[in-house]
Amino acid sequence: MFLLKSLGNIVFGSAEGNLIELPSGQLFYLDPSSTKASRTLVFRDAKATVRRTGSKFNYQLVVTRVFEEGEAELETELADNEDELPDDEQVFLIGGVMLFHMQPAAKGHKFVWADVSDETGTCGWEFVPDAAAVNAVTCKLFEEVVYSCMFEQSRMQAKSDVPEAEFTAYVDRVQRLAAESNIGSWRPNAVPQTPAKKTLLAQAHLQTPAADSPKPMSIASTPGGPAAALAAEADETDAAGPHAGLPPMPAVVAPEGERLADAGAELYIYDMQSAQFVQVAPAVQAALVRTGPFDFVLTVVVGGVPYIVQPVASDMSPVFSVEHLSFVWVWISPETGLPTYSWSIKFDASQLDDLRSFMAAFTRCISETKRREEYAKVDDNDRMFIEHAYQDVEMEDRRDDDEDAEDQIDEDDDIEVEPASRAGFEPTEGTAESGSKNSLLAVGYSSDRSFVVRGNRIGVFGYSGDNELQFSTTINNVSTLGGDTFSPRKVMLHKQDSSMLLMHPGDKHTIYRMDLDRGKVVDEWQVGEEMTVDEVLPSQKYAQRTGEETFLGINDRNVFRLDPRLSSRAKRVESESSSYATKYNFTTAATTGKGNVAIASRNGDIRLYNKIGIRAKTLMPGLGDKIIGLDTTEDGKFLLATCQTYLLLIETEAGETSGFTKSLGDKKPMPKRLQLRPEHAAWMGERISFTPARFNTGDSLERTIVTSTGSYIITWNFRQVKNGKLNDYSVKKYADKVVADNFKYGADRSIIVTLPENVEMVSKRALQTPTKMLKSRSDIVNSPY
């Protein structure tokens, strides 16, 4: 009966993201209540594509505007600013709620589906393929591909694993509902209904509703809009089950093991379309269960049947709030490993003790999971340090007007958002492209230049008089003194940006010095025959701006000073070296303006030294996650540690005492854990993996933090974070993965962003809060979840 019966393996077996495409057509928006036009042309020339998402059994219908040659550039020139440019793409999550169906048109066919944000059920979208370019067979195939995607999304299993009769019945039901709908036309039964109110959680994730507030409903039960058709997607058996109306989740079984916490609560999910949490189950049972010596799972049982079973891990982006009696986290798809949903359980006001017990048990679980040791063995003072990192996080996504004004005064007088400037490697005559991508970034402190490593080449970028990024030159064929070319694994600018220190991926005993004026390696400095070096760092935070010759090196159990002026072959200074019998697994380090040293380890611990060659003065306990980046403020009062899924801001002073000069003991300030809010992580849909975070650099005080994850660059307002507002961050999405990022020296207005193929300098003002991006129609998928 269906074309897909024979073509299904071809279409759905492809590894490409796109399943099928209609190359030419027009997109219209249908609104019969409009006083101007009930059918508005959105894209005169467009293509429609069905593509996979990062979540298994979830697909998107994407309608993209097609430009004629030069049209896009002309439109950009005519617009006063980027905000005036129309969206070039509309994205829709494929599901039964959209009531997708094909209708006959004046010439050929057209496709119609609902606007799921419309409460009246009358507004929708219409794509009319160009009959000269798309024949009837292709239209029929496109329709059946969409129906197959809808079916797989509703069943969360492959269509090929389900009897054909079930698929046929499903399509018949969707087509019947579509025929009965009011999309694009007014009918007697199309009088708008007042939608049932949802518990709004925009300002604080989970506010306690007033006693007379209406009971919140799941989106599937909201009358008036096409979401009411969700119930028709399920079989009669499913409709009667305890999970009816809930978002589709993989089938799970209750785990066996010791229950460390068990409490009744309400279950909420973050709705991408309304940018708020809505209740999906008024009564669930949440528990933390030990499944192995150091392995735990979070379970949520609905109607006596397990609904969520998720391993406890850092990638959950967990957030507790005693003020709002809630626990919020992101659900990671076991199939794709990507963030998919943001869930929350909310406790009743009478359950404060239950929340605190659940919070303490979760901290124990995640600590033991990461450290692989019993939580009871952790020192009492260190335990308080760890517990605080997960608790009482500020939950509101707003800023005070006075604080906004104060920050505005701090900014430069020019309030225009400077357009991003982009540059890339230019081909060098006689040098073949190797297929390498950009991998490392070094921003100059003295030369007003930036350096980008690409294979065995280094691109040099400068800035024009208009503060635009410009390609300057390429240093080709980076090689040892013996002529062996290599791709540096680490680089550091040295001696007023006149030199660059390079580390060879196959040689952990040697540091190579490149003269940047000549573009060649001129020195090879040995660390020692039995001593290796994993990372180098300046003797003081801004030593690179001076003629300082010495620098520091670390490996997994040693920290030492290197002095190239030594006459010996090995340049390690014996009197300024610390070697530990115990393998501390050092991973990275940073220095302050005074030369104090902070060294981080694989288990998250950070040791503070005021001098190399002696014992650490203070040990800051970690949360069990490997620290991959470390930075300090110039005065050394704050450390910024980067882990894969979060940042830690740690104050190093208690009163007048600095942890670099004296042990802080039980007076260690509590850390501030910076992470993406779970709902933002789910919206981004990418595995969180932060690049080393940095403070802005220069003579003034640090004001901003920058990092990136996947295709997003992120900044935090440092002053707001110090005041406890941990959600004060902004983001910008790129079309490709961000490789590295850092501020241009001297201010926090401009950020150098390294992409695999290009380098860009973007204004900090070009970043937006995720809340604003979520409210932008072009940036969200039109879906109730």
C-alpha positions in Angstrom: 0.0 0.0 0.0 2.7 2.4 0.9 5.7 3.5 -1.2 7.9 3.3 1.9 7.4 -0.4 2.1 9.9 -0.8 -0.7 11.9 2.4 -0.2 12.1 2.5 3.6 15.5 0.9 3.9 16.9 3.3 1.4 15.4 6.4 3.1 15.8 5.4 6.7 19.0 3.4 6.4 21.1 6.4 5.3 23.6 7.7 7.7 23.0 11.3 6.5 20.9 13.7 8.5 18.4 14.4 5.7 15.8 11.8 4.8 14.0 13.5 1.9 13.8 16.9 0.3 11.4 18.8 -1.9 13.8 21.2 -3.6 11.3 23.9 -4.7 8.1 25.4 -3.4 6.5 28.2 -1.4 5.6 28.5 2.3 2.5 30.2 3.6 1.1 30.9 7.0 -2.6 30.3 7.5 -4.6 32.6 9.9 -8.3 32.8 9.0 -8.9 35.4 11.8 -6.5 37.9 10.3 -8.0 41.1 9.1 -5.3 41.5 6.5 -4.9 38.2 4.8 -5.9 34.7 5.8 -3.0 33.2 3.8 0.3 35.0 4.1 3.4 34.3 1.9 6.4 33.6 4.1 9.0 32.2 1.7 8.5 32.8 -2.1 11.2 30.3 -2.9 11.9 27.5 -0.4 12.8 23.9 0.1 11.3 21.4 2.5 13.4 18.8 4.2 12.8 16.0 6.7 15.8 15.4 8.8 16.9 13.5 11.9 17.6 15.1 15.3 20.1 14.2 17.9 17.5 12.1 19.7 16.6 8.7 18.4 13.1 8.4 16.8 12.7 12.2 16.7 12.7 14.1 13.4 12.2 17.6 12.1 10.4 19.2 9.2 12.6 22.1 8.1 11.5 24.7 5.5 14.4 26.8 4.3 14.3 30.0 2.2 16.2 29.6 -1.1 18.1 32.7 -2.3 18.9 33.7 -5.8 22.6 34.6 -6.4 23.4 37.9 -4.7 19.9 38.2 -3.1 21.1 37.4 0.5 23.9 39.9 0.3 21.6 42.6 -1.0 19.1 42.0 1.7 21.8 42.2 4.4 23.0 45.5 3.0 19.5 47.0 3.0 18.7 46.1 6.6 19.7 48.6 9.2 20.7 45.8 11.6 20.7 42.0 11.9 17.5 42.0 13.9 15.6 43.4 10.9 16.5 40.4 8.7 13.7 37.8 8.3 14.2 34.3 9.5 15.6 32.1 6.7 14.4 28.8 8.2 11.3 27.5 10.0 11.8 24.3 12.0 9.0 21.9 13.2 9.3 18.8 15.4 7.4 16.0 13.6 4.7 14.5 15.7 1.0 13.7 15.7 0.3 17.1 17.2 1.0 18.8 14.0 -1.8 17.0 12.1 0.3 16.9 9.0 -1.6 16.0 5.8 -1.5 16.4 2.0 -4.2 18.1 0.0 -4.9 18.7 -3.7 -3.8 22.1 -5.0 -4.5 24.0 -8.2 -1.4 22.4 -9.7 -0.3 19.2 -8.0 -0.4 18.9 -4.2 0.2 20.9 -1.0 1.1 20.0 2.5 -0.8 21.5 5.5 0.0 21.2 9.2 -1.1 23.0 12.4 0.6 25.9 14.3 0.9 24.1 17.6 1.2 27.4 19.5 -2.3 28.5 18.3 -4.9 27.9 21.0 -7.8 28.2 18.5 -6.8 25.3 16.3 -7.4 27.3 13.2 -3.9 28.6 12.3 -1.3 26.6 10.5 1.3 26.3 7.8 1.1 25.4 4.1 3.9 24.3 1.8 3.1 24.2 -1.9 5.7 22.3 -4.0 6.6 23.6 -7.4 4.6 21.2 -9.7 7.2 21.7 -12.5 10.0 20.5 -10.2 8.2 18.0 -7.9 6.0 15.3 -9.3 3.1 13.5 -7.7 5.2 10.4 -6.8 7.7 12.5 -4.9 4.9 14.3 -3.0 3.4 11.0 -2.0 6.8 9.7 -0.9 7.4 12.9 1.1 4.0 12.4 2.8 4.7 8.8 3.8 8.2 9.7 5.1 6.6 12.3 7.4 4.0 9.8 8.5 6.7 7.2 9.3 8.6 9.8 11.3 5.4 10.6 13.2 4.8 7.0 13.9 8.3 6.3 15.1 8.1 9.3 17.4 4.9 8.2 18.9 6.0 4.6 19.5 9.7 5.4 20.2 10.7 2.4 18.1 11.5 1.6 14.5 8.6 1.4 12.0 10.1 -1.9 10.7 9.6 -3.5 14.1 5.9 -2.9 14.1 3.2 -4.7 12.0 2.2 -2.8 8.9 -1.4 -2.9 10.1 -0.6 -0.8 13.1 1.1 1.8 10.9 -1.8 1.9 8.5 -4.3 2.3 11.4 -2.1 5.1 12.8 -2.1 7.0 9.5 -5.8 6.6 9.1 -6.3 8.1 12.6 -4.0 11.1 11.8 -5.7 11.7 8.5 -9.2 11.6 10.1 -8.1 14.0 12.8 -6.6 16.3 10.2 -9.9 16.2 8.1 -11.9 17.1 11.3 -9.6 19.9 12.2 -10.2 23.6 11.6 -6.7 24.5 10.2 -7.0 27.4 7.8 -10.8 27.9 8.1 -13.4 29.2 10.5 -16.2 26.7 11.5 -19.0 26.9 14.0 -17.1 24.8 16.4 -13.9 26.9 16.1 -14.8 29.4 18.7 -11.6 30.0 20.7 -11.6 28.4 24.1 -9.9 29.7 27.1 -6.9 27.4 27.6 -6.5 25.8 31.0 -3.8 27.6 32.9 -0.5 26.0 33.5 1.6 26.6 36.6 4.0 29.2 35.3 7.6 28.9 36.4 9.3 31.6 34.4 10.8 33.7 37.2 11.6 30.9 39.6 11.6 27.4 38.3 9.0 26.0 40.7 7.0 28.6 42.6 4.5 27.3 45.0 1.0 28.1 43.6 -1.5 29.9 45.7 -4.2 27.8 47.4 -6.8 28.9 44.9 -4.6 28.4 41.8 -6.1 26.0 39.2 -4.6 22.6 39.0 -1.8 22.5 36.4 -2.4 20.3 33.4 -0.1 18.5 31.0 0.1 20.2 27.6 -1.5 17.2 26.0 -4.7 18.0 27.9 -4.9 21.7 27.1 -8.1 22.2 25.1 -8.5 24.4 22.0 -5.2 23.7 20.2 -3.9 20.8 18.1 -2.2 19.4 21.2 -5.6 17.9 22.1 -4.9 15.4 19.4 -2.0 13.9 21.3 -4.4 11.5 23.1 -5.5 10.1 19.8 -2.0 9.0 19.0 -1.8 6.4 21.7 -3.4 2.9 21.5 -6.3 2.2 23.7 -4.1 0.2 25.9 -1.5 3.0 26.2 -4.3 5.5 26.9 -5.4 3.6 29.9 -1.8 3.2 31.3 -0.2 5.3 34.0 2.1 7.0 31.5 -0.7 8.2 29.1 -0.1 11.8 28.1 3.5 11.9 29.3 6.4 12.6 26.9 7.7 9.3 25.3 10.5 7.7 27.3 12.4 4.4 26.8 10.9 1.4 28.6 12.7 0.9 32.0 12.5 -1.5 34.9 12.9 -0.8 38.6 16.5 -1.3 39.6 17.4 -3.5 42.6 19.5 -2.1 45.4 19.7 -0.1 48.5 17.3 2.9 48.5 19.2 5.9 49.9 16.3 8.4 49.6 12.7 8.0 48.7 10.1 10.8 48.6 6.8 11.7 47.0 6.7 14.8 44.8 5.2 16.4 41.7 6.8 15.9 38.3 7.4 18.8 35.9 8.9 19.1 32.4 10.3 22.2 30.7 8.2 23.2 27.7 10.4 24.6 25.0 7.5 26.4 23.3 6.3 28.4 26.3 9.7 28.6 27.9 8.4 27.5 31.3 7.9 24.4 33.4 4.6 22.6 33.3 3.3 19.8 35.6 2.9 16.4 33.9 2.2 14.3 36.9 0.7 15.5 40.3 2.1 12.6 42.3 5.2 10.6 41.7 7.7 8.6 43.8 11.3 9.7 43.4 14.2 7.6 44.8 18.0 7.3 44.8 19.1 3.7 44.5 22.6 2.1 44.9 23.1 -0.4 42.0 26.8 -1.0 42.7 29.6 -0.2 45.1 29.9 3.4 43.7 27.0 3.4 41.2 23.6 5.0 41.7 20.5 5.8 39.7 17.7 8.3 40.1 14.2 6.7 39.6 10.8 8.4 39.1 7.8 6.1 39.4 4.4 7.2 38.0 1.3 5.3 38.8 3.3 2.5 40.3 5.3 1.9 37.1 8.9 3.1 36.6 9.0 6.0 34.2 12.5 7.5 34.6 15.6 5.6 35.5 18.8 7.6 35.1 22.4 7.1 36.3 23.6 9.7 38.7 26.3 11.7 37.0 27.6 15.3 36.5 26.1 15.5 33.0 22.6 15.7 34.7 23.5 19.4 35.5 21.7 19.0 38.8 20.3 22.0 40.6 18.6 22.0 44.1 16.6 24.9 45.5 15.5 24.9 49.1 13.7 28.2 48.5 11.6 26.7 45.7 11.5 23.2 47.1 12.7 21.7 43.9 15.3 19.5 42.2 15.9 20.2 38.5 18.0 18.1 36.1 18.5 17.2 32.5 17.7 13.8 31.1 20.4 12.3 28.9 19.2 10.0 26.1 20.9 6.6 26.6 20.7 6.1 22.8 22.5 9.3 21.7 24.1 10.5 24.9 22.6 14.0 24.3 20.5 16.2 26.6 16.8 15.7 25.7 14.4 16.8 28.4 14.7 19.0 31.5 12.8 17.5 34.4 12.0 18.7 37.8 10.5 17.3 41.0 8.8 19.7 43.4 8.2 19.0 47.0 5.3 20.2 49.1 5.9 23.0 51.6 5.5 20.4 54.4 8.3 18.2 52.8 11.3 20.4 53.6 12.9 17.6 55.5 12.3 15.2 52.6 14.0 17.7 50.2 17.0 18.1 52.5 17.4 14.3 52.9 17.1 13.9 49.2 19.6 16.6 48.6 22.1 15.1 51.1 21.7 11.6 49.6 22.2 13.0 46.0 25.4 14.7 47.1 26.7 11.5 48.6 25.8 9.6 45.4 27.4 11.9 43.0 30.5 12.3 45.2 31.0 8.5 45.5 30.3 8.0 41.8 33.1 10.5 40.8 35.6 9.7 43.6 35.1 5.9 43.7 35.4 6.0 47.5 33.0 6.1 50.4 31.6 9.5 51.2 32.2 8.9 54.9 35.9 9.0 54.4 35.8 12.6 53.2 36.9 15.1 55.8 33.9 16.9 57.5 35.1 20.4 56.4 35.7 19.2 52.8 32.2 17.5 52.9 30.6 20.9 53.6 32.6 22.4 50.7 31.3 19.7 48.3 27.6 19.8 49.5 27.4 23.5 49.1 28.3 23.2 45.4 25.0 21.5 44.6 22.7 23.3 47.0 20.8 26.5 47.3 21.6 27.7 43.8 20.1 31.1 42.8 17.2 30.1 40.5 15.9 33.3 39.0 16.8 34.5 35.6 16.5 38.2 36.1 18.7 41.2 37.0 18.0 44.3 39.1 17.6 47.5 37.1 20.2 49.2 39.3 22.7 46.5 38.6 22.0 46.7 34.9 22.6 50.4 35.0 25.8 50.0 36.9 27.1 47.4 34.4 26.1 49.8 31.6 28.2 52.6 33.1 31.1 50.2 33.2 30.9 49.6 29.4 32.5 51.8 26.9 30.5 54.8 25.5 30.0 53.2 22.1 26.8 51.3 22.6 26.6 49.9 19.1 27.0 46.1 18.7 30.0 45.8 16.4 29.5 43.3 13.6 31.6 40.1 13.9 34.8 40.1 11.8 36.0 36.8 10.4 39.2 35.7 8.9 40.8 32.5 7.8 44.1 31.0 6.6 44.9 32.1 3.2 46.6 29.5 0.9 50.4 29.8 0.7 52.1 29.2 -2.6 53.9 25.9 -2.7 52.2 24.6 0.4 49.5 21.9 0.0 46.4 21.8 2.3 46.7 18.8 4.6 43.0 18.7 5.6 44.0 19.9 9.1 41.6 22.0 11.2 42.2 24.8 13.6 43.1 23.4 17.0 44.8 25.9 19.4 44.5 29.7 20.1 47.1 32.0 21.7 46.1 35.7 22.2 48.9 38.1 22.4 49.3 40.4 25.4 52.0 42.8 23.9 51.8 42.5 20.1 48.0 42.9 19.5 48.1 39.7 17.5 46.5 36.3 17.8 47.9 33.0 16.8 46.0 29.9 15.6 47.5 26.4 15.2 46.3 24.4 12.2 48.3 21.2 11.8 51.9 22.1 11.3 51.0 25.7 10.4 50.4 28.7 12.6 48.2 31.5 11.3 48.9 35.0 12.5 45.9 37.4 12.8 46.0 41.2 13.6 43.4 43.9 14.0 42.6 46.8 11.6 42.1 50.4 12.6 38.3 49.6 12.7 39.0 46.9 15.2 38.3 44.1 12.7 40.2 40.8 12.7 42.6 40.5 9.7 44.7 37.6 8.5 48.4 38.6 8.5 50.5 35.7 7.5 51.1 32.0 7.9 54.0 30.3 9.6 54.4 27.1 7.5 56.0 23.7 8.3 56.6 24.0 12.1 59.6 21.7 12.7 62.3 20.7 15.1 65.9 21.8 14.6 66.4 18.5 12.9 63.7 19.3 10.3 61.0 17.0 11.7 57.7 18.7 11.1 55.0 18.4 13.8 51.6 19.7 14.9 52.0 21.4 18.3 49.9 20.0 21.1 50.4 23.0 23.4 51.6 26.6 22.8 52.4 29.6 25.0 53.6 33.1 24.0 56.8 34.2 25.7 58.9 37.3 26.3 56.6 40.1 25.1 55.2 37.9 22.3 58.5 37.7 20.6 58.7 33.9 21.0 56.3 31.0 21.2 56.9 27.9 23.3 55.8 24.7 21.5 55.2 21.2 22.8 55.7 18.2 20.5 52.9 15.5 20.6 55.6 12.8 20.5 58.2 14.3 22.8 57.3 15.1 26.5 60.9 15.9 27.4 61.5 18.9 25.3 60.2 22.5 24.9 60.7 24.1 21.5 61.1 27.9 21.2 60.0 29.6 18.0 61.3 33.0 17.1 58.1 34.6 15.8 59.9 37.3 13.8 61.7 34.5 11.8 58.9 32.0 12.0 61.3 29.2 12.9 62.2 27.0 15.9 65.5 28.3 17.1 65.9 26.5 20.5 65.2 23.1 22.0 65.2 23.0 25.8 65.4 19.7 27.6 63.4 19.2 30.8 65.4 16.2 31.9 66.1 12.6 30.8 63.6 11.1 33.3 61.4 14.2 33.7 58.4 14.9 31.4 56.3 18.0 31.0 52.6 18.0 30.2 51.9 21.7 30.4 53.8 25.0 30.7 52.7 28.3 32.2 54.1 31.8 32.9 55.9 32.5 36.1 53.4 35.2 36.9 50.0 35.8 35.3 51.2 38.6 33.0 54.9 37.6 32.8 54.5 37.3 29.0 54.3 41.1 28.8 57.8 41.3 30.2 61.2 39.9 29.3 60.9 37.2 32.0 63.0 34.2 30.9 61.8 31.5 33.3 58.5 29.7 33.2 56.9 26.7 35.0 56.1 23.2 34.0 54.0 20.4 35.4 53.4 16.7 34.9 51.2 14.3 36.8 53.2 14.4 40.0 55.8 17.3 39.6 55.9 21.0 39.4 59.1 22.8 38.5 60.7 26.0 37.2 62.5 26.0 33.9 65.3 28.5 33.2 66.7 28.5 29.6 69.7 30.5 30.8 71.1 27.4 32.6 74.3 26.1 30.9 73.3 22.5 31.5 71.4 20.5 28.9 68.4 20.2 31.3 66.8 23.5 32.0 64.9 22.4 35.2 65.8 24.4 38.3 66.5 21.8 41.0 65.9 24.1 43.9 62.5 25.1 42.6 61.0 21.7 41.9 58.5 19.7 43.9 58.3 16.0 43.3 55.7 13.9 45.1 55.9 10.2 45.8 52.2 10.0 45.7 50.8 10.5 42.2 48.5 13.5 42.5 47.5 13.3 38.8 48.1 17.0 38.2 46.3 18.2 35.1 46.6 22.0 34.8 47.9 25.0 36.7 47.7 28.8 36.8 49.7 31.7 38.4 48.7 34.9 40.0 50.2 38.4 39.5 52.5 37.8 42.4 53.7 34.4 41.1 51.6 32.3 43.5 50.7 28.9 41.9 47.5 26.9 41.9 47.7 23.3 40.6 44.6 21.3 39.8 44.3 17.5 39.6 42.3 14.7 38.0 40.0 14.3 41.0 39.2 18.0 41.2 41.5 19.0 44.1 43.4 22.3 43.8 46.6 22.9 45.7 47.8 26.5 46.5 51.5 27.4 46.7 53.3 30.6 47.4 56.6 29.1 46.4 57.6 26.1 44.3 59.7 23.5 46.1 57.6 23.5 49.4 54.4 21.8 50.5 51.1 23.4 49.4 49.6 25.8 51.9 46.0 25.0 51.2 44.1 22.1 49.6 40.8 23.0 48.0 38.7 19.8 47.7 37.1 19.1 44.3 33.8 17.5 43.4 35.5 14.4 41.9 35.6 15.6 38.3 38.8 16.2 36.3 39.8 19.8 36.1 40.8 20.6 32.5 41.4 24.3 32.8 42.4 26.8 35.5 42.6 30.6 35.7 43.1 33.1 38.4 42.3 36.8 38.9 45.4 38.9 38.7 45.2 39.6 42.5 44.8 35.8 43.2 41.6 36.2 45.1 39.6 34.0 42.8 40.2 30.7 41.0 38.2 29.6 38.0 38.3 25.8 37.4 36.8 24.2 34.4 35.4 20.7 34.4 33.6 19.0 31.5 30.0 20.0 32.5 30.5 22.9 35.0 32.9 25.6 36.2 33.9 26.3 39.8 34.6 29.8 41.1 36.6 29.5 44.3 37.6 32.3 46.6 41.1 31.9 48.0 40.8 34.3 51.0 39.1 34.0 54.3 39.0 37.4 56.0 42.6 38.7 55.7 44.1 35.3 55.2 45.1 34.1 51.8 45.1 30.4 51.1 48.3 30.8 49.1 50.3 31.9 52.2 48.5 30.1 55.0 46.3 27.1 55.4 42.6 28.0 55.5 41.6 24.8 57.3 37.9 24.8 58.1 37.5 28.5 56.9 37.6 27.7 53.2 35.0 29.9 51.4 32.2 27.9 49.8 32.6 27.4 46.0 30.2 28.7 43.4 29.3 26.1 40.8 28.6 27.6 37.3 26.7 25.5 34.9 24.1 25.8 32.2 20.6 25.5 33.6 19.1 22.1 32.8 16.4 23.5 30.6 18.9 25.4 28.6 21.1 22.3 28.2 18.1 20.3 26.9 17.2 23.1 24.5 20.7 23.3 23.1 20.7 19.5 22.6 24.4 19.1 22.6 26.7 17.2 24.9 28.1 19.7 27.4 31.9 19.8 27.2 33.4 23.2 28.2 36.6 24.6 26.9 39.0 26.1 29.5 37.2 29.1 30.9 39.1 32.4 31.2 38.7 35.8 32.9 39.1 38.8 30.6 42.7 40.1 30.7 44.2 43.6 31.0 45.0 46.3 33.5 41.5 46.7 34.8 39.6 44.4 37.1 38.2 41.2 35.7 34.5 41.6 34.7 33.6 38.7 32.5 34.2 34.9 32.1 34.2 33.2 28.8 34.0 29.6 27.7 32.3 27.5 25.1 30.7 24.1 24.6 30.0 22.5 21.2 28.7 25.2 18.9 28.0 27.7 21.6 30.1 30.4 23.2 29.1 31.5 26.7 30.0 34.4 29.0 29.2 35.0 32.6 29.0 38.4 34.3 31.8 38.0 37.0 30.5 40.7 39.3 27.0 39.2 39.3 28.4 35.7 40.0 30.4 37.0 43.0 27.0 38.4 44.2 25.5 35.0 44.0 23.6 35.4 40.7 25.0 32.3 39.0 22.5 32.3 36.1 23.7 35.6 34.6 25.1 34.2 31.4 24.7 34.9 27.7 25.3 32.6 24.7 25.8 32.7 21.0 25.4 29.8 18.6 27.7 29.1 15.7 27.1 26.8 12.7 30.2 24.8 13.7 32.0 23.6 16.8 33.9 26.2 18.8 37.5 25.0 19.1 38.9 27.7 21.4 38.0 31.1 22.7 39.6 34.0 24.7 39.2 37.7 25.2 41.3 40.2 23.2 43.8 41.6 25.7 42.9 44.8 27.4 39.1 44.7 27.6 36.1 42.3 27.8 34.3 43.8 24.8 35.8 41.6 22.1 36.1 37.8 22.1 38.4 35.8 19.8 36.5 32.7 18.7 38.4 29.9 16.9 36.2 27.6 14.6 37.6 24.6 12.7 38.0 26.6 9.5 37.9 30.2 10.5 38.7 32.7 13.3 36.2 35.3 14.4 36.2 38.3 16.7 32.8 38.9 18.1 31.4 41.7 20.4 30.3 40.5 23.8 27.1 42.4 23.2 26.2 40.1 20.3 25.5 37.3 22.9 22.0 36.9 24.2 20.5 35.3 27.3 19.1 31.8 26.6 15.7 33.1 27.7 15.6 35.6 24.9 16.8 33.0 22.4 14.1 30.6 23.5 11.4 33.2 23.0 12.7 33.8 19.4 10.5 31.8 17.1 13.3 31.0 14.8 15.4 29.4 17.5 13.0 26.9 18.9 11.3 23.8 17.6 7.6 24.2 17.5 6.8 21.4 20.0 5.0 21.0 23.3 8.2 19.4 24.7 
